[in-house]
Amino acid sequence: MSVPVASVARVTDGSGEIDPARGVLYPERLPRFTRVPPTPAASALVSWFWIPEWDLPDGALSRQPVLGYPAANLVVEPDGVTLWGATTRAGERVLQGSGWAVGALLRPAALSRLSSSPSDLVDRHIAFEAAALYDAVTAAMPDEQAAARAASDWLAERVGHPTPEARLANEMADLLMSDPAVLRVEDAAARLRVSVRTLQRLAHRTVGISPAAMIRRRRLQEAAQRVREDAALALAAVAAELGYADQAHLAHDFRTVLGLTASDYRAAL
């Protein structure tokens, strides 16, 4: 497993709609995939639970390229619990045989309590000791709703009520990853009424990557979605709409993170 089939849609504050396509590079390749909201007690800790289930023929492989969210995931699978850090590049998970996973797309308020150093987890994952979580989720599956409730209960008890800093970190992530008007770190700092330096330190402590990296990922996710959904839309128009200086900057981001140009991606679709 090289990346969770996880952080593929918009982080919201619990009141907005989840975009089912953002971050998924090839949606038609997804297996059975269910998203379940957290319970109210865990709404400040989890954006949503993502639950893929698959049963493939012998020898068959299902490749799932993902342009992941810049957020951590806590994932329960039949062989254990894993904590995945935020990602700075695209990844791929290859599914085979049969299986399932119950993943929580963590909000900063949760990650800052589950990891002493989120920055050390960037582009990495570690085994996470959580026997009670593992037992509760595996006992609940294949009932996705029950599994999400069990994971919500465990997180609410383990993490507790968010501190004022944790709540500010959640506001930061929601703003950086959902507001297309925020194109610079200075924009976000002004909206949150903090200094740029304060915002940078907050992101480092609670997400692991910089606010600028979070903005870049949001724009690239949105760009990929525009390219995927409208074959007639000019790439120059995509770049202008999303605040890139020009089409060359969009092309550079595509090549750097995805390893292919926007034109190649559109052709592959």
C-alpha positions in Angstrom: 0.0 0.0 0.0 1.6 3.3 -1.1 -1.2 5.8 -0.3 -4.6 5.7 1.2 -7.6 5.9 -1.2 -8.5 8.7 1.1 -8.3 12.4 0.9 -10.1 13.0 -2.3 -12.7 15.7 -1.7 -13.3 19.0 -0.1 -12.7 19.6 3.6 -15.7 21.5 5.1 -16.7 22.7 8.5 -19.5 20.1 8.5 -22.1 22.3 6.9 -20.9 22.4 3.3 -21.3 19.8 0.6 -18.5 17.3 -0.1 -17.2 17.3 -3.6 -17.0 13.6 -4.6 -14.5 14.1 -7.4 -11.9 16.5 -6.2 -8.5 14.8 -5.9 -9.6 11.6 -7.6 -7.6 11.5 -10.8 -9.6 8.6 -12.4 -13.0 8.4 -10.6 -14.2 5.5 -12.8 -11.5 3.2 -11.3 -12.8 3.5 -7.8 -14.1 0.4 -6.1 -17.3 0.5 -3.9 -16.6 3.7 -2.0 -18.7 5.1 0.8 -18.3 8.4 2.6 -19.8 8.8 6.0 -19.9 12.0 8.1 -18.6 11.8 11.7 -20.9 12.0 14.7 -21.5 15.5 16.1 -19.0 14.7 18.9 -16.2 14.1 16.4 -17.1 16.8 13.8 -14.2 19.0 14.9 -11.8 16.1 14.6 -12.8 14.4 11.3 -13.9 15.8 7.9 -15.4 12.5 6.9 -14.8 8.8 7.0 -14.0 7.1 3.7 -14.7 3.4 3.3 -13.6 1.5 0.2 -14.5 -2.2 -0.2 -13.3 -4.4 -3.1 -13.5 -8.0 -4.3 -11.5 -8.5 -7.5 -11.0 -11.6 -9.6 -7.8 -13.6 -9.1 -4.9 -11.8 -10.7 -6.8 -8.6 -11.3 -5.3 -5.3 -10.1 -7.1 -1.9 -9.7 -4.8 1.1 -9.7 -6.0 4.1 -7.8 -4.0 7.3 -8.5 -4.8 10.0 -6.0 -3.9 13.6 -5.7 -4.3 13.5 -1.9 -5.5 16.2 0.4 -2.9 18.0 2.5 -4.3 16.3 5.6 -3.6 13.2 7.7 -5.6 10.0 7.6 -6.1 7.4 10.4 -6.8 4.1 8.6 -8.1 0.9 10.0 -7.7 -2.2 7.9 -7.9 -6.0 8.6 -4.2 -6.1 9.3 -4.0 -3.1 11.6 -4.2 0.7 12.1 -2.0 3.2 10.2 -1.5 6.9 10.6 -0.7 8.6 7.3 0.7 12.1 7.2 -0.1 14.9 4.8 1.2 14.4 1.2 3.1 16.7 -1.0 2.9 14.6 -4.2 0.5 12.3 -6.0 0.4 8.7 -5.0 -1.1 5.4 -6.0 -2.6 2.5 -4.3 -2.9 -0.9 -6.1 -5.9 -3.0 -4.9 -6.0 -6.7 -5.4 -8.0 -9.6 -4.0 -10.6 -8.6 -1.5 -10.5 -6.2 1.4 -11.8 -3.0 3.0 -10.5 0.0 4.9 -12.1 2.5 7.2 -10.2 5.8 7.0 -10.7 9.1 8.8 -9.6 12.3 7.1 -8.4 14.1 10.1 -8.8 17.7 10.8 -5.8 19.5 12.4 -7.4 19.5 15.8 -7.1 15.7 15.8 -3.7 15.3 14.2 -2.1 17.6 16.7 -3.2 15.3 19.5 -2.4 12.0 17.8 1.1 13.0 16.6 3.7 15.0 18.5 5.3 16.1 15.2 3.0 16.2 12.2 5.9 17.5 10.0 7.8 14.2 10.6 4.8 12.3 9.0 4.7 14.3 5.8 4.8 11.8 2.9 5.1 8.9 5.4 3.0 6.6 7.4 3.5 4.7 10.6 1.8 1.8 12.4 -0.5 3.3 15.1 -1.2 1.5 18.4 -5.0 1.7 18.9 -6.3 -1.7 19.9 -9.7 -0.4 21.1 -10.2 1.4 17.8 -9.2 -1.6 15.8 -11.5 -4.0 17.7 -14.5 -1.6 17.5 -14.2 -1.0 13.8 -13.5 -4.6 12.7 -16.4 -5.8 14.8 -18.7 -3.2 13.1 -17.7 -3.9 9.5 -19.2 -4.4 6.9 -21.7 -2.0 8.4 -20.2 1.3 7.3 -22.4 3.5 9.4 -21.6 1.5 12.5 -17.9 1.5 11.8 -17.9 5.3 11.4 -19.8 5.7 14.7 -17.3 3.5 16.4 -14.3 5.4 15.1 -16.0 8.7 15.9 -16.5 7.6 19.5 -12.9 6.5 19.8 -11.6 9.8 18.4 -13.8 11.9 20.6 -12.7 10.0 23.7 -9.0 9.9 22.7 -8.6 13.5 21.5 -11.2 15.3 23.7 -12.4 18.9 23.1 -10.3 21.0 20.8 -8.2 23.8 22.4 -8.5 27.3 21.1 -5.4 26.8 19.0 -6.8 23.6 17.5 -10.0 25.4 16.6 -8.0 28.1 14.9 -6.0 25.4 13.0 -9.3 23.9 11.8 -10.4 27.4 10.6 -7.1 27.7 8.8 -7.4 24.4 7.0 -11.0 25.1 6.0 -10.1 28.5 4.6 -7.0 27.4 2.7 -8.6 24.3 1.2 -12.0 25.7 0.3 -11.9 29.4 -0.6 -10.7 30.1 -4.2 -10.2 33.7 -3.3 -7.3 32.8 -1.0 -4.3 32.8 -3.3 -1.6 33.9 -0.9 -0.7 33.2 2.6 -1.1 36.8 3.4 -4.7 36.6 2.3 -5.4 33.8 4.8 -3.6 35.5 7.6 -5.6 38.7 7.1 -8.9 36.7 7.1 -7.9 34.9 10.3 -6.5 38.0 11.9 -3.1 36.6 12.7 0.4 37.3 11.4 1.8 35.3 8.5 4.5 33.9 10.8 1.8 32.8 13.3 -0.1 31.0 10.5 3.1 29.3 9.3 3.9 28.0 12.7 0.3 26.9 13.3 0.3 24.9 10.0 3.7 23.3 10.9 2.4 22.2 14.3 -1.0 20.9 13.3 -0.7 19.8 9.6 3.0 19.4 9.0 3.2 21.4 5.8 3.2 25.1 5.0 0.0 27.2 4.3 1.5 27.9 0.8 1.7 24.2 0.1 -1.9 23.8 1.1 -3.0 26.5 -1.3 -1.0 25.0 -4.1 -2.6 21.6 -3.5 -6.1 23.1 -3.5 -5.4 24.9 -6.8 -3.9 21.8 -8.4 -6.8 19.6 -7.3 -9.2 22.1 -8.8 -7.2 22.3 -12.0 -7.3 18.6 -12.4 -11.0 18.5 -11.8 -11.6 21.3 -14.4 -9.5 19.4 -17.0 -11.3 16.2 -16.2 -14.8 17.5 -16.3 -14.7 19.9 -19.3 -12.8 18.6 -22.3 -13.4 21.8 -24.3 -12.1 24.1 -21.6 -8.8 25.7 -22.7 -5.9 25.2 -20.3 -5.1 28.9 -20.4 -8.7 29.5 -19.1 -8.2 27.0 -16.3 -4.9 28.7 -15.3 -6.6 32.2 -15.3 -9.6 31.0 -13.3 -7.5 29.5 -10.6 -5.1 32.3 -10.1 -2.0 31.0 -11.9 0.3 33.6 -13.4 -0.1 31.9 -16.8 -0.6 28.5 -18.4 3.2 27.7 -18.0 2.9 27.9 -14.2 -0.1 25.5 -14.3 1.9 23.1 -16.6 4.8 23.3 -14.2 2.7 22.3 -11.2 1.1 19.4 -13.2 4.5 18.0 -14.2 6.1 18.5 -10.7 3.4 16.8 -8.7 1.6 14.5 -11.2 4.5 13.6 -13.5 2.6 14.5 -16.6 1.3 17.6 -18.3 -2.3 18.7 -18.2 -2.7 17.9 -21.9 -1.4 14.3 -21.2 -3.8 13.9 -18.3 -6.7 15.0 -20.5 -5.7 12.6 -23.2 -5.4 9.7 -20.6 -9.0 10.3 -19.5 
